[in-house]
Each structure stands twice: as structure tokens, then as C-alpha cells.
Amino acid sequence: MSATPETEAGSGGPTGRQTQRARRGGLGPARWIIPLAPALFLLLTFFAGPILWTVWASFTNAALTGAQAAQTEFVGTANFERMFGDPQFRTATLLTVLFLMGCVAGQTVFGLSLALLLQNRHAAVRAVVGVIVVGAWVVPEVVAGFIWYAFLEREGSLNSIIGLFGGEPQNWLFTAPLVAVILANIWKGTAFSMMTYAAGLSEVPSDLKEAARVDGASAFQVLWHVVLPLLRRTLATTLLLVTLQTVQVFTLIYVMTSGGPGSRSTTLPLLMYQEALALGDLGYGTAIALGLLVVAGLFSLVYVRLLRTEETR
């Protein structure tokens, strides 16, 4: 009778626990791979898949129509050699950088200014301004493009206002197409910057600002020496996100100017569309897409370095 308790105790002792651990450990890496398998499949299919196809197509003469569409051939670096020797690509790259810098600077200035102005305002004022600004952000790009096209064209609203004061109407989309699309994108994207900066400003301790004011600091000095240093991480993160959003803007520019007049507002996304879809040269179009990826990556690298520098402080 004394053996039974010992046996039962032994079955629940260290030997039993070791057996259970051995069974769990027997699955090995499958313990975490199996639950993640559906998500990994979707990620590889819809994220890595298109990227890998783009890289492959950029080394081929793939086309939408014709014999090259039926029988695609590997052409090595021919598309990239053509791209670097193409003056239209160099012009589009310069216009993309100018568009990117103008939009990022404008959204940063206006977004931060609105966040500062609304920080201590009445809730009703914040709600009204927030609805107006966020309303521009949620409008689809095609609608925003048409709004600004109707505002800036020769018979548009801006020239009507100028005419009331005796001014001469201008074809703004012809004389300054890049400036026009930059202003339109700033108008549409400022809300995102405003919300992120407002969230960052809410984390700035009010006692630090009060202490600076007591010491005789002006409003600008408080902003420059107290608020902005504490917003460095928010600034870097917002700049990164705004850059990634701006570098891929296509619909807004296409609706307003279609890249014209000539190619004076043709950024890399529009050039990629023209070559790959309008002209049917998928190989060259995907090579331009990789060029666009490099431009975005260089700007992102700068912001990531800023974030790492901020973390080490």
C-alpha cells in the first residue's frame, strides 16, 4: 500500500514536468512559426512579392504589349544605363527633390504653427479649426487636385479674386506648376503634421515653460530653447513619415498638371507611370521605380540617424 503514493507522487514530480517540457520543446521552431504562418504568407505575397517582381522586371525588357510582352528577355543593366543617361530622369529626380523639400518644409511650418496656436485655446476653437484642417486631409487626392485646379486655372477662383482688385489674370498652372502642386500638397497634408506636433506638445512639461518665463525668456526663446529641444524626436519621426507620404504623391499632380506643361512638374512617380503604363515599357518603368525607392531611402536614412542620435542623448 505504501508503494502507490510513491508512484503517484513520482508521476507528478520532476520526471512528469520534464516529460511535459520535452513534449513542448519537441516542436522546436514550429511552436512560433505555425501561428505566424498566415501572416508571414500574406506579408511575403503582398509586400515582398511585388518588390521582388519589380527588381526582376527592371533587369528585363518586359512590356505591356507587343513581342516583348509575350517573350520577356533578360537585358542586364541596360535599363539602368538608359535611366542614368536620360535627361528626363535627371530632371524628374530634381523636381522630386524640390517637391519633397517644399512640401516637408511647408507642412512642418504650418503644422507646428497651428499646433502651437491651438495649444491653449478654447475647446470650441480647437474643434472648429481641427475640422477645417483635418477635412482637407481626409479629402481624396483626386478631389483635392480638382479643387486646386479649379482654384488656380485661368478662369478659376484665384484670378476672380485678383480681378476684383484690378489685377491681371494669370495661368498659374502654366507659369508656376511645381509651386502650385507644392501648395496643394501642403494644404492637404498639414493636418497630419499638426496632429503629431500637438501630441508632442502635450508631453512638454508646463513647469519648464513657466520657469523660463519667470527667468525673463520671451515667447520665442521659450519655443527655441525649451519646447523645440523636447520635440526633437517628434520632429524627426514626423519628418520621416511626411517624407514617405510625399515622395509617392501621384494623383494630386496628375489631376492638376499631368506633369506639364512639358515636363516642368513631372516627378518620378509620374515619369514611372508614363514609361511603364502610358508607353508600355515595364522594364524601364520599374527601373525608375527603384530610383524612386533610392531617393526615399536616402531621406529616410537621414531621419533614422537623427532618431538614433536623439536616443543616445
Buried (B, 14 or more C-beta within 10 A) or exposed (E): EEEEEEEEEEEEEEEEEEEEEEEEEEEEEEEEEEEEEEEEEEEEEEEEEEEEEBBBBBBBBBBBEEEBEEEBEEBEEBBBEBBEEBEBBEBBBEBBBBBBBBBBBBBBEBBBBBBBEBBEEEEEEBEEBBEEBBEBBEBEBEBBBBBBBEBBBEEBEBBEEEEEEEEEBBBBBBEBBBBBBBBBBBBBBBBBBBBBBBEBBEEBEEEEBEEBBEEEBEEEEBBEEBBBEBBBBBBBBBBBBBBEBBBEBBBBBBBBBBBBEEBBBBBBBBBBBBBBEEEBBBBBBBBBBBBBBEBBEEBBEEBEEBBEEBEEE
